[in-house]
C-alpha cells in the first residue's frame, strides 16, 4: 500500500462529503452487512458515515472508517 493510493482515496472521499452512499461491510467468514448512509466528514486519517436505520427502535449511528479499509476492501462504497 503506497501513500499515493491513500491520498487518492482520501481526495475521492472528501469530494463525496454530504452525498448518500451504500456501504458493504465485510464482517468476516463470508458475512456482509449492507447499509445506506451519508458521508459526514473526511478527516486526515478517517472519515465518518451517518447511518440511519429505517426501523424506529434503532437510533442513527455514526460509523468511522480509515481510508485503508477501502484499499483492503474491508468496506465497499457505492454512490446512491
C-alpha atoms as a printed R data frame, in Angstrom:
   type eleno elety resid chain resno       x       y      z
1  ATOM     1    CA   UNK     A     1   0.000   0.000  0.000
2  ATOM     2    CA   UNK     A     2   1.520   3.274 -1.083
3  ATOM     3    CA   UNK     A     3   0.923   6.759  0.225
4  ATOM     4    CA   UNK     A     4  -0.303   7.880 -3.212
5  ATOM     5    CA   UNK     A     5  -3.080   5.268 -3.074
6  ATOM     6    CA   UNK     A     6  -4.306   6.564  0.279
7  ATOM     7    CA   UNK     A     7  -4.090  10.156 -0.976
8  ATOM     8    CA   UNK     A     8  -6.281   9.308 -3.979
9  ATOM     9    CA   UNK     A     9  -8.875   7.572 -1.789
10 ATOM    10    CA   UNK     A    10  -8.815  10.461  0.702
11 ATOM    11    CA   UNK     A    11  -9.389  13.016 -2.077
12 ATOM    12    CA   UNK     A    12 -12.216  10.949 -3.554
13 ATOM    13    CA   UNK     A    13 -14.000  10.556 -0.211
14 ATOM    14    CA   UNK     A    14 -13.528  14.247  0.579
15 ATOM    15    CA   UNK     A    15 -15.232  15.187 -2.714
16 ATOM    16    CA   UNK     A    16 -18.222  12.995 -1.831
17 ATOM    17    CA   UNK     A    17 -18.921  14.573  1.594
18 ATOM    18    CA   UNK     A    18 -22.652  15.090  2.097
19 ATOM    19    CA   UNK     A    19 -23.647  12.508 -0.500
20 ATOM    20    CA   UNK     A    20 -25.608   9.343  0.110
21 ATOM    21    CA   UNK     A    21 -23.673   6.076 -0.214
22 ATOM    22    CA   UNK     A    22 -24.346   2.388  0.165
23 ATOM    23    CA   UNK     A    23 -21.659   0.575  2.149
24 ATOM    24    CA   UNK     A    24 -20.973  -3.128  2.253
25 ATOM    25    CA   UNK     A    25 -19.090  -4.110  5.411
26 ATOM    26    CA   UNK     A    26 -17.029  -7.291  5.434
27 ATOM    27    CA   UNK     A    27 -17.661  -8.938  8.826
28 ATOM    28    CA   UNK     A    28 -15.517 -12.000  8.103
29 ATOM    29    CA   UNK     A    29 -16.375 -15.630  7.361
30 ATOM    30    CA   UNK     A    30 -18.428 -14.637  4.311
31 ATOM    31    CA   UNK     A    31 -20.685 -12.320  6.332
32 ATOM    32    CA   UNK     A    32 -21.584  -8.900  4.943
33 ATOM    33    CA   UNK     A    33 -23.709  -6.009  6.224
34 ATOM    34    CA   UNK     A    34 -25.218  -3.636  3.681
35 ATOM    35    CA   UNK     A    35 -26.295  -0.203  4.909
36 ATOM    36    CA   UNK     A    36 -27.062   3.212  3.462
37 ATOM    37    CA   UNK     A    37 -25.730   6.415  4.934
38 ATOM    38    CA   UNK     A    38 -24.385   9.888  4.288
39 ATOM    39    CA   UNK     A    39 -20.695  10.763  4.377
40 ATOM    40    CA   UNK     A    40 -20.479  13.355  7.155
41 ATOM    41    CA   UNK     A    41 -16.821  14.376  7.411
42 ATOM    42    CA   UNK     A    42 -13.444  13.472  5.985
43 ATOM    43    CA   UNK     A    43 -10.531  13.845  8.392
44 ATOM    44    CA   UNK     A    44  -6.812  13.238  7.682
45 ATOM    45    CA   UNK     A    45  -6.876   9.619  8.912
46 ATOM    46    CA   UNK     A    46 -10.563   8.615  8.948
47 ATOM    47    CA   UNK     A    47 -13.964   9.508  7.522
48 ATOM    48    CA   UNK     A    48 -17.404   9.222  9.113
49 ATOM    49    CA   UNK     A    49 -20.724   7.974  7.752
50 ATOM    50    CA   UNK     A    50 -24.084   8.624  9.416
51 ATOM    51    CA   UNK     A    51 -26.278   5.523  9.062
52 ATOM    52    CA   UNK     A    52 -29.973   5.998  9.792
53 ATOM    53    CA   UNK     A    53 -31.810   2.696 10.072
54 ATOM    54    CA   UNK     A    54 -35.396   2.725  8.820
55 ATOM    55    CA   UNK     A    55 -36.658   0.940 11.922
56 ATOM    56    CA   UNK     A    56 -37.664   3.201 14.782
57 ATOM    57    CA   UNK     A    57 -36.018   1.158 17.543
58 ATOM    58    CA   UNK     A    58 -32.523   1.747 16.136
59 ATOM    59    CA   UNK     A    59 -31.150   5.295 16.570
60 ATOM    60    CA   UNK     A    60 -28.848   6.790 13.905
61 ATOM    61    CA   UNK     A    61 -25.245   5.598 14.152
62 ATOM    62    CA   UNK     A    62 -22.070   7.463 13.276
63 ATOM    63    CA   UNK     A    63 -19.554   4.978 11.872
64 ATOM    64    CA   UNK     A    64 -15.905   5.787 11.243
65 ATOM    65    CA   UNK     A    65 -13.562   4.084  8.805
66 ATOM    66    CA   UNK     A    66  -9.965   4.535  7.767
67 ATOM    67    CA   UNK     A    67  -9.010   5.079  4.149
68 ATOM    68    CA   UNK     A    68  -7.029   1.844  4.206
69 ATOM    69    CA   UNK     A    69 -10.333  -0.019  4.824
70 ATOM    70    CA   UNK     A    70 -11.332   0.895  1.265
71 ATOM    71    CA   UNK     A    71  -7.995  -0.159 -0.197
72 ATOM    72    CA   UNK     A    72  -8.044  -3.522  1.623
73 ATOM    73    CA   UNK     A    73 -11.740  -3.970  0.706
74 ATOM    74    CA   UNK     A    74 -12.940  -4.277  4.293
75 ATOM    75    CA   UNK     A    75 -15.684  -1.916  3.147
76 ATOM    76    CA   UNK     A    76 -17.009  -1.172 -0.323
77 ATOM    77    CA   UNK     A    77 -18.858   2.038 -1.102
78 ATOM    78    CA   UNK     A    78 -21.110   2.987 -3.996
79 ATOM    79    CA   UNK     A    79 -22.950   6.249 -4.539
80 ATOM    80    CA   UNK     A    80 -26.742   6.107 -4.390
